[in-house]
Amino acid sequence: MLTYFISGSNGFTIRTQPTASNQYTMSLQDMYTLRNFTASLISASFEGYESYLSFTASISGAIVGSEYRATLLNSGSLQPLWHGSIQVYASQSVDKPVYKTQNDGYVSHESTNEYIIMT
């Protein structure tokens, strides 16, 4: 399963079947509405030794919370290189809130770590 963030840079690296082509198409099917469409793949590059394909994907009209069946094909071929799913999430912020707890003002006392063992 791949994660896709709305309005973000969505770079992926996946292991595929070996291929000599450099033209790829990703077809998608919405698992809820069964609507079919394609994703735009940008800057796709294939590393032949380990069979890794790196690309940046753009899904036009993606809806937050949707999940898509994905099939990666060589352009003009019917033999798939990869099958998987893509889940769509809302845009994520890099800024995380700083939480304060009620124990921030208290410090534990040093101890000798001696315990009494009752038998």
N, C-alpha and C positions, 0 to 999 in steps of 0.2 A: 504494500500500500504506500502510495506517495501522498504527501500533503501539499496542497496548493493554497497559497494565501492571496486573497483579493488585494489588488493594488500593491503588489510587492514583486521583488525579483525572485522568480521561481526557477532556480537552477537545479537540475537533476543529473545524477550519474547512475546508470543502471547497467546490469550485465545482460547482454542480448545474445542471440545466435550470431555466429560469424557472418559478416557481410562485406562485400567489396564496394557497395554503393555509398554515395554520400548525400543522397536525397531521401528524406524520410517523411512519412505521414503518420500522424497519430489520430486514429478515429476513436470517438468517445460515445458512450451511451449512458444517459442519465438513468440510474437504477430506479428512480421513483416515477418518472414520466415516460421512460423508454424512448425519449427523443434522441436521435442520432445527429452528431455533428463532428467537426474536426478541430484539433488544437493546432495553433501555429507554433512551429519549432524554429527557434532562432539559434544561430551559432552551434549547430550540431557537429560534433567531431567524434569519430570512432577510433578507439585504441585497439588495434588488432591482436596484440599479444595476449591480453586478458579479456578481450571481447567486452570492453566498456564503451558505452555511448554516453557522452555528456552533451547536454543541451539546455536551453532556456525555453520554457513553455509559456504560452499565453492562451488562456481559455476565454473566448469572447462570450459574454452572457452567463458566466458561472454564478451560481447562487450559493450563498453561505449555507452550509449544512448539507449540501448535496454530495452525493457520491457517484462517481462515474466508473463504468467499465472502460478500460483503455486497451487498445491494441495498436502496437507500433509496427508499421509496415515499411518496406522499401517502396519508394514511389513507383507505381506501375506493377507491383507484385501483389499476389494474393497470399503469399506465404508469410505469416507473422513472425517478426523477430522477438516480440515480447508481449505478454499479456499481464495485466495488473489492474489495480484500482487506484483512483485518485479521490481524496476527500478534500472538500473546500472549506476553508476557515476564514474568519474575518481577519483583517489586517492586524498584525501584532505590533505593539509598541516596544521599543528598546528600553524606554524609561520604566523602571520598576519602582513602586513605592517603597519607602523606607519605613518599616514597621517598628513601633516602639512597644515594648511590653511593660507590664506593671513591675517587672523585676529588674528593670534597667538601673534603678537607683541602689540596688542592694548587691553586696559582694559577699561571697561565701568566705567563712573563716578558714584559716589553714588548719589542717588536722594532721595527726600522726598516723592515721589509717590503722589504728589499733581496734580490734574487734574482740568481743567476748563471745566465745562459742559455748553454748549451753548443751550439755549432753544428758 
